[in-house]
Amino acid sequence: MSNIKVIGIDLGATNIRGAVVNNNIIGNIISQRIKSDGSVEDVLNDIYAVVDALLQNDKASAIGIGVPSVVDVVEGIVYDVQYIPSWKEVHLKKLMQERYDIPVHVNNDANCFAVGELYFGKGKGADSMVGVTLGTGLGTGIIANGKLYAGHNCGAGEIGLFPYIDNVLEYYCSGSFFSNLYGLNGVQVFKDAQAGKERALELYAELGNHVGNAVKMIMYAYDPELIILGGSVSQAFEYFKDTMWQQVKTFAYSKTLERIKIEISELENSGIIGAAALYYDNQK
């Protein structure tokens, strides 16, 4: 991998975080609260402020940006960005390239997670892989033939929207599971599970069944060699792994079951490093 410095930008619901990434080494992280209810220009200026600050102290050959939205990955246009109402259609790549005069790559945040794992995490060397982010929602990124596959409309892997029981899959298979079904705070349930409280452990066991069904859907749809779980809920893996595997083992094809690998992400600052990894994926 070349010794190229890339700025990775993780645009979230309330904050933007960025750093210069040199291979898998992350420099100083700059974080800034964004005016999520502001105008298109307000949020753009928040992004510019972070990138400007990073470039004051370092040089970079490219910029990668992960956003919680559907993206035209060729033109770098983002549509209907979650939690930022004014961002209905923003030509982010064009605006950034005009300002900084270096290549800019834009993609969905779940795709960034997957490509970050491919180049810097447990997915190194994988030919086919699915990265799954279990957080407030359920996001997935697809690696096929050693490269990110985003689909024609950057919608490949949106299994969280598959119909499931009486709703969609991410209603049951995400951190929102606890509030959706039981009106409980997921952070508190996690703390209770750590304390060994029986009810919390029962809830995680129930969640594990749903996660297991999500894994089976991924296996039937994509047949990957590797699935990597990330996001805040993956930190509680020890509490739902048994029931997850019980469900996974009902998969129809025994040989596939023997070969599938499921790992938990160990990447720190995966949103930043995954955004930077877009540069490497676009060199293929």
Contacts in CASP RR format, 6 or more apart in sequence:
PFRMAT RR
TARGET T0000
AUTHOR 0000-0000-0000
METHOD contacts of the structure
MODEL  1
MSNIKVIGIDLGATNIRGAVVNNNIIGNIISQRIKSDGSVEDVLNDIYAV
VDALLQNDKASAIGIGVPSVVDVVEGIVYDVQYIPSWKEVHLKKLMQERY
DIPVHVNNDANCFAVGELYFGKGKGADSMVGVTLGTGLGTGIIANGKLYA
GHNCGAGEIGLFPYIDNVLEYYCSGSFFSNLYGLNGVQVFKDAQAGKERA
LELYAELGNHVGNAVKMIMYAYDPELIILGGSVSQAFEYFKDTMWQQVKT
FAYSKTLERIKIEISELENSGIIGAAALYYDNQK
1 23 0 8 1.000
1 119 0 8 1.000
1 280 0 8 1.000
3 22 0 8 1.000
3 23 0 8 1.000
4 22 0 8 1.000
4 61 0 8 1.000
4 62 0 8 1.000
4 279 0 8 1.000
5 20 0 8 1.000
5 21 0 8 1.000
5 22 0 8 1.000
5 58 0 8 1.000
5 59 0 8 1.000
5 60 0 8 1.000
5 61 0 8 1.000
6 20 0 8 1.000
6 21 0 8 1.000
6 22 0 8 1.000
6 60 0 8 1.000
6 61 0 8 1.000
6 62 0 8 1.000
6 63 0 8 1.000
6 64 0 8 1.000
6 276 0 8 1.000
6 279 0 8 1.000
7 18 0 8 1.000
7 19 0 8 1.000
7 20 0 8 1.000
7 21 0 8 1.000
7 51 0 8 1.000
7 54 0 8 1.000
7 55 0 8 1.000
7 60 0 8 1.000
7 62 0 8 1.000
7 63 0 8 1.000
7 64 0 8 1.000
7 276 0 8 1.000
8 18 0 8 1.000
8 19 0 8 1.000
8 20 0 8 1.000
8 21 0 8 1.000
8 63 0 8 1.000
8 64 0 8 1.000
8 65 0 8 1.000
8 271 0 8 1.000
8 272 0 8 1.000
8 273 0 8 1.000
8 274 0 8 1.000
8 275 0 8 1.000
8 276 0 8 1.000
9 16 0 8 1.000
9 17 0 8 1.000
9 18 0 8 1.000
9 47 0 8 1.000
9 50 0 8 1.000
9 51 0 8 1.000
9 63 0 8 1.000
9 64 0 8 1.000
9 65 0 8 1.000
9 66 0 8 1.000
9 272 0 8 1.000
9 275 0 8 1.000
10 16 0 8 1.000
10 17 0 8 1.000
10 18 0 8 1.000
10 66 0 8 1.000
10 109 0 8 1.000
10 112 0 8 1.000
10 269 0 8 1.000
10 271 0 8 1.000
10 272 0 8 1.000
10 275 0 8 1.000
11 34 0 8 1.000
11 47 0 8 1.000
11 65 0 8 1.000
11 66 0 8 1.000
11 67 0 8 1.000
11 68 0 8 1.000
11 81 0 8 1.000
11 109 0 8 1.000
12 34 0 8 1.000
12 67 0 8 1.000
12 68 0 8 1.000
12 83 0 8 1.000
12 109 0 8 1.000
13 36 0 8 1.000
13 68 0 8 1.000
13 82 0 8 1.000
13 83 0 8 1.000
13 84 0 8 1.000
14 33 0 8 1.000
14 34 0 8 1.000
14 36 0 8 1.000
14 83 0 8 1.000
15 31 0 8 1.000
15 32 0 8 1.000
15 33 0 8 1.000
15 34 0 8 1.000
16 31 0 8 1.000
16 32 0 8 1.000
16 34 0 8 1.000
16 46 0 8 1.000
16 47 0 8 1.000
16 50 0 8 1.000
17 29 0 8 1.000
17 30 0 8 1.000
17 31 0 8 1.000
17 50 0 8 1.000
17 269 0 8 1.000
17 271 0 8 1.000
17 272 0 8 1.000
18 29 0 8 1.000
18 30 0 8 1.000
18 31 0 8 1.000
18 50 0 8 1.000
18 54 0 8 1.000
18 272 0 8 1.000
19 26 0 8 1.000
19 27 0 8 1.000
19 28 0 8 1.000
19 29 0 8 1.000
19 30 0 8 1.000
19 54 0 8 1.000
19 269 0 8 1.000
19 272 0 8 1.000
20 26 0 8 1.000
20 27 0 8 1.000
20 28 0 8 1.000
20 54 0 8 1.000
20 58 0 8 1.000
20 60 0 8 1.000
21 27 0 8 1.000
21 272 0 8 1.000
21 273 0 8 1.000
21 276 0 8 1.000
23 120 0 8 1.000
24 119 0 8 1.000
24 120 0 8 1.000
24 121 0 8 1.000
24 273 0 8 1.000
26 268 0 8 1.000
26 269 0 8 1.000
26 272 0 8 1.000
26 273 0 8 1.000
27 58 0 8 1.000
28 57 0 8 1.000
29 269 0 8 1.000
29 272 0 8 1.000
30 50 0 8 1.000
30 53 0 8 1.000
30 54 0 8 1.000
31 50 0 8 1.000
32 46 0 8 1.000
32 49 0 8 1.000
32 50 0 8 1.000
33 46 0 8 1.000
34 43 0 8 1.000
34 46 0 8 1.000
34 47 0 8 1.000
34 84 0 8 1.000
35 42 0 8 1.000
35 43 0 8 1.000
35 46 0 8 1.000
36 43 0 8 1.000
36 83 0 8 1.000
36 84 0 8 1.000
36 85 0 8 1.000
37 85 0 8 1.000
37 86 0 8 1.000
38 84 0 8 1.000
38 86 0 8 1.000
39 86 0 8 1.000
40 86 0 8 1.000
40 87 0 8 1.000
40 90 0 8 1.000
42 86 0 8 1.000
43 84 0 8 1.000
43 86 0 8 1.000
43 87 0 8 1.000
44 90 0 8 1.000
44 95 0 8 1.000
47 65 0 8 1.000
47 96 0 8 1.000
48 99 0 8 1.000
51 63 0 8 1.000
51 96 0 8 1.000
51 100 0 8 1.000
54 60 0 8 1.000
55 100 0 8 1.000
60 102 0 8 1.000
61 102 0 8 1.000
61 103 0 8 1.000
61 279 0 8 1.000
62 102 0 8 1.000
62 103 0 8 1.000
62 104 0 8 1.000
62 105 0 8 1.000
62 279 0 8 1.000
63 96 0 8 1.000
63 100 0 8 1.000
63 102 0 8 1.000
63 103 0 8 1.000
63 104 0 8 1.000
63 105 0 8 1.000
64 104 0 8 1.000
64 105 0 8 1.000
64 106 0 8 1.000
64 107 0 8 1.000
64 275 0 8 1.000
64 276 0 8 1.000
64 278 0 8 1.000
64 279 0 8 1.000
65 92 0 8 1.000
65 96 0 8 1.000
65 104 0 8 1.000
65 105 0 8 1.000
65 106 0 8 1.000
65 107 0 8 1.000
65 275 0 8 1.000
65 278 0 8 1.000
66 106 0 8 1.000
66 107 0 8 1.000
66 108 0 8 1.000
66 109 0 8 1.000
66 112 0 8 1.000
66 271 0 8 1.000
66 274 0 8 1.000
66 275 0 8 1.000
66 278 0 8 1.000
67 78 0 8 1.000
67 81 0 8 1.000
67 92 0 8 1.000
67 106 0 8 1.000
67 107 0 8 1.000
67 108 0 8 1.000
67 109 0 8 1.000
68 81 0 8 1.000
68 82 0 8 1.000
68 83 0 8 1.000
68 108 0 8 1.000
68 109 0 8 1.000
69 78 0 8 1.000
69 79 0 8 1.000
69 80 0 8 1.000
69 81 0 8 1.000
69 82 0 8 1.000
69 87 0 8 1.000
69 108 0 8 1.000
70 78 0 8 1.000
70 79 0 8 1.000
70 80 0 8 1.000
70 108 0 8 1.000
70 153 0 8 1.000
70 154 0 8 1.000
70 155 0 8 1.000
71 77 0 8 1.000
71 78 0 8 1.000
71 79 0 8 1.000
71 106 0 8 1.000
71 107 0 8 1.000
71 108 0 8 1.000
71 150 0 8 1.000
71 154 0 8 1.000
72 78 0 8 1.000
72 79 0 8 1.000
72 153 0 8 1.000
72 154 0 8 1.000
73 105 0 8 1.000
73 106 0 8 1.000
73 107 0 8 1.000
73 150 0 8 1.000
73 154 0 8 1.000
75 91 0 8 1.000
75 93 0 8 1.000
75 94 0 8 1.000
76 91 0 8 1.000
76 92 0 8 1.000
76 93 0 8 1.000
76 94 0 8 1.000
76 104 0 8 1.000
76 106 0 8 1.000
77 89 0 8 1.000
77 90 0 8 1.000
77 91 0 8 1.000
77 92 0 8 1.000
77 93 0 8 1.000
78 87 0 8 1.000
78 89 0 8 1.000
78 90 0 8 1.000
78 92 0 8 1.000
78 106 0 8 1.000
79 88 0 8 1.000
79 89 0 8 1.000
80 87 0 8 1.000
80 88 0 8 1.000
81 87 0 8 1.000
81 90 0 8 1.000
92 104 0 8 1.000
92 106 0 8 1.000
93 104 0 8 1.000
93 105 0 8 1.000
93 106 0 8 1.000
96 104 0 8 1.000
97 103 0 8 1.000
97 104 0 8 1.000
103 279 0 8 1.000
103 282 0 8 1.000
105 278 0 8 1.000
105 279 0 8 1.000
105 281 0 8 1.000
105 282 0 8 1.000
106 278 0 8 1.000
107 115 0 8 1.000
107 148 0 8 1.000
107 150 0 8 1.000
107 154 0 8 1.000
107 275 0 8 1.000
107 278 0 8 1.000
108 141 0 8 1.000
108 150 0 8 1.000
108 154 0 8 1.000
108 155 0 8 1.000
109 133 0 8 1.000
109 271 0 8 1.000
110 131 0 8 1.000
110 133 0 8 1.000
110 139 0 8 1.000
110 140 0 8 1.000
110 141 0 8 1.000
110 157 0 8 1.000
111 141 0 8 1.000
111 142 0 8 1.000
111 148 0 8 1.000
111 150 0 8 1.000
111 154 0 8 1.000
112 270 0 8 1.000
112 271 0 8 1.000
112 274 0 8 1.000
112 275 0 8 1.000
112 277 0 8 1.000
112 278 0 8 1.000
113 131 0 8 1.000
113 133 0 8 1.000
113 141 0 8 1.000
113 230 0 8 1.000
113 231 0 8 1.000
113 265 0 8 1.000
113 270 0 8 1.000
113 271 0 8 1.000
113 274 0 8 1.000
114 129 0 8 1.000
114 130 0 8 1.000
114 131 0 8 1.000
114 140 0 8 1.000
114 141 0 8 1.000
114 142 0 8 1.000
114 143 0 8 1.000
114 148 0 8 1.000
114 228 0 8 1.000
115 143 0 8 1.000
115 148 0 8 1.000
115 274 0 8 1.000
115 277 0 8 1.000
115 278 0 8 1.000
115 280 0 8 1.000
115 281 0 8 1.000
116 267 0 8 1.000
116 270 0 8 1.000
116 273 0 8 1.000
116 274 0 8 1.000
116 277 0 8 1.000
117 123 0 8 1.000
117 129 0 8 1.000
117 131 0 8 1.000
117 228 0 8 1.000
117 265 0 8 1.000
117 267 0 8 1.000
117 270 0 8 1.000
118 124 0 8 1.000
118 125 0 8 1.000
118 126 0 8 1.000
118 129 0 8 1.000
118 143 0 8 1.000
118 146 0 8 1.000
118 148 0 8 1.000
118 277 0 8 1.000
118 281 0 8 1.000
119 274 0 8 1.000
119 277 0 8 1.000
119 280 0 8 1.000
119 281 0 8 1.000
120 267 0 8 1.000
120 273 0 8 1.000
120 274 0 8 1.000
120 277 0 8 1.000
121 265 0 8 1.000
121 266 0 8 1.000
121 267 0 8 1.000
122 226 0 8 1.000
122 228 0 8 1.000
122 263 0 8 1.000
122 265 0 8 1.000
122 266 0 8 1.000
123 129 0 8 1.000
123 143 0 8 1.000
123 226 0 8 1.000
123 228 0 8 1.000
123 263 0 8 1.000
125 146 0 8 1.000
126 143 0 8 1.000
126 146 0 8 1.000
126 224 0 8 1.000
126 225 0 8 1.000
126 226 0 8 1.000
127 143 0 8 1.000
127 145 0 8 1.000
127 146 0 8 1.000
127 225 0 8 1.000
128 143 0 8 1.000
128 144 0 8 1.000
128 145 0 8 1.000
128 146 0 8 1.000
128 222 0 8 1.000
128 223 0 8 1.000
128 224 0 8 1.000
128 225 0 8 1.000
128 226 0 8 1.000
129 142 0 8 1.000
129 143 0 8 1.000
129 146 0 8 1.000
129 224 0 8 1.000
129 225 0 8 1.000
129 226 0 8 1.000
129 227 0 8 1.000
129 228 0 8 1.000
130 140 0 8 1.000
130 141 0 8 1.000
130 142 0 8 1.000
130 143 0 8 1.000
130 157 0 8 1.000
130 218 0 8 1.000
130 222 0 8 1.000
130 224 0 8 1.000
130 226 0 8 1.000
130 227 0 8 1.000
130 228 0 8 1.000
131 140 0 8 1.000
131 141 0 8 1.000
131 142 0 8 1.000
131 143 0 8 1.000
131 227 0 8 1.000
131 228 0 8 1.000
131 229 0 8 1.000
131 230 0 8 1.000
132 138 0 8 1.000
132 139 0 8 1.000
132 140 0 8 1.000
132 141 0 8 1.000
132 214 0 8 1.000
132 218 0 8 1.000
132 227 0 8 1.000
132 228 0 8 1.000
132 229 0 8 1.000
132 230 0 8 1.000
133 139 0 8 1.000
133 140 0 8 1.000
133 230 0 8 1.000
133 231 0 8 1.000
134 173 0 8 1.000
134 174 0 8 1.000
134 175 0 8 1.000
134 211 0 8 1.000
134 229 0 8 1.000
134 230 0 8 1.000
134 231 0 8 1.000
134 232 0 8 1.000
134 233 0 8 1.000
134 234 0 8 1.000
135 174 0 8 1.000
135 175 0 8 1.000
135 176 0 8 1.000
135 231 0 8 1.000
135 232 0 8 1.000
135 233 0 8 1.000
136 174 0 8 1.000
136 175 0 8 1.000
136 176 0 8 1.000
137 160 0 8 1.000
137 170 0 8 1.000
137 174 0 8 1.000
137 175 0 8 1.000
137 176 0 8 1.000
138 159 0 8 1.000
138 160 0 8 1.000
138 169 0 8 1.000
138 170 0 8 1.000
138 173 0 8 1.000
138 174 0 8 1.000
138 214 0 8 1.000
139 157 0 8 1.000
139 158 0 8 1.000
139 159 0 8 1.000
139 160 0 8 1.000
139 170 0 8 1.000
140 157 0 8 1.000
140 158 0 8 1.000
140 159 0 8 1.000
140 160 0 8 1.000
140 218 0 8 1.000
141 148 0 8 1.000
141 156 0 8 1.000
141 157 0 8 1.000
142 148 0 8 1.000
142 149 0 8 1.000
142 150 0 8 1.000
142 156 0 8 1.000
142 157 0 8 1.000
142 222 0 8 1.000
143 149 0 8 1.000
143 224 0 8 1.000
144 222 0 8 1.000
146 284 0 8 1.000
147 281 0 8 1.000
147 284 0 8 1.000
148 278 0 8 1.000
148 281 0 8 1.000
149 156 0 8 1.000
150 156 0 8 1.000
157 221 0 8 1.000
157 222 0 8 1.000
159 169 0 8 1.000
159 214 0 8 1.000
159 217 0 8 1.000
159 218 0 8 1.000
159 221 0 8 1.000
160 168 0 8 1.000
160 169 0 8 1.000
160 170 0 8 1.000
160 173 0 8 1.000
160 214 0 8 1.000
161 168 0 8 1.000
161 169 0 8 1.000
161 170 0 8 1.000
162 168 0 8 1.000
162 169 0 8 1.000
162 217 0 8 1.000
163 169 0 8 1.000
164 171 0 8 1.000
164 172 0 8 1.000
164 173 0 8 1.000
164 210 0 8 1.000
164 213 0 8 1.000
165 172 0 8 1.000
167 180 0 8 1.000
169 210 0 8 1.000
169 213 0 8 1.000
169 214 0 8 1.000
169 217 0 8 1.000
170 176 0 8 1.000
171 177 0 8 1.000
171 180 0 8 1.000
172 180 0 8 1.000
172 181 0 8 1.000
172 207 0 8 1.000
172 210 0 8 1.000
173 207 0 8 1.000
173 210 0 8 1.000
173 211 0 8 1.000
173 213 0 8 1.000
173 214 0 8 1.000
174 233 0 8 1.000
175 186 0 8 1.000
175 207 0 8 1.000
175 232 0 8 1.000
175 233 0 8 1.000
177 207 0 8 1.000
177 210 0 8 1.000
178 184 0 8 1.000
178 185 0 8 1.000
178 186 0 8 1.000
178 189 0 8 1.000
178 203 0 8 1.000
178 207 0 8 1.000
179 185 0 8 1.000
179 186 0 8 1.000
182 203 0 8 1.000
184 203 0 8 1.000
189 200 0 8 1.000
189 203 0 8 1.000
189 204 0 8 1.000
190 200 0 8 1.000
190 235 0 8 1.000
190 236 0 8 1.000
192 199 0 8 1.000
192 200 0 8 1.000
193 200 0 8 1.000
193 201 0 8 1.000
193 203 0 8 1.000
193 204 0 8 1.000
193 236 0 8 1.000
193 239 0 8 1.000
200 239 0 8 1.000
201 239 0 8 1.000
204 236 0 8 1.000
204 239 0 8 1.000
204 240 0 8 1.000
205 239 0 8 1.000
205 240 0 8 1.000
205 242 0 8 1.000
205 243 0 8 1.000
206 243 0 8 1.000
207 233 0 8 1.000
207 240 0 8 1.000
207 243 0 8 1.000
208 240 0 8 1.000
208 241 0 8 1.000
208 243 0 8 1.000
208 244 0 8 1.000
208 247 0 8 1.000
209 243 0 8 1.000
209 244 0 8 1.000
209 246 0 8 1.000
209 247 0 8 1.000
211 240 0 8 1.000
211 244 0 8 1.000
211 247 0 8 1.000
212 243 0 8 1.000
212 244 0 8 1.000
212 245 0 8 1.000
212 247 0 8 1.000
212 248 0 8 1.000
213 247 0 8 1.000
215 227 0 8 1.000
215 244 0 8 1.000
215 247 0 8 1.000
215 248 0 8 1.000
215 262 0 8 1.000
216 247 0 8 1.000
216 248 0 8 1.000
216 250 0 8 1.000
216 251 0 8 1.000
218 224 0 8 1.000
218 227 0 8 1.000
219 227 0 8 1.000
219 248 0 8 1.000
219 251 0 8 1.000
219 256 0 8 1.000
219 260 0 8 1.000
220 251 0 8 1.000
223 256 0 8 1.000
224 260 0 8 1.000
225 259 0 8 1.000
225 260 0 8 1.000
225 261 0 8 1.000
226 260 0 8 1.000
226 261 0 8 1.000
226 262 0 8 1.000
226 263 0 8 1.000
227 260 0 8 1.000
227 261 0 8 1.000
227 262 0 8 1.000
227 263 0 8 1.000
228 262 0 8 1.000
228 263 0 8 1.000
228 264 0 8 1.000
228 265 0 8 1.000
229 237 0 8 1.000
229 262 0 8 1.000
229 263 0 8 1.000
229 264 0 8 1.000
229 265 0 8 1.000
230 264 0 8 1.000
230 265 0 8 1.000
230 270 0 8 1.000
231 265 0 8 1.000
231 270 0 8 1.000
234 264 0 8 1.000
234 265 0 8 1.000
237 264 0 8 1.000
248 257 0 8 1.000
248 260 0 8 1.000
248 262 0 8 1.000
249 257 0 8 1.000
251 257 0 8 1.000
267 273 0 8 1.000
END
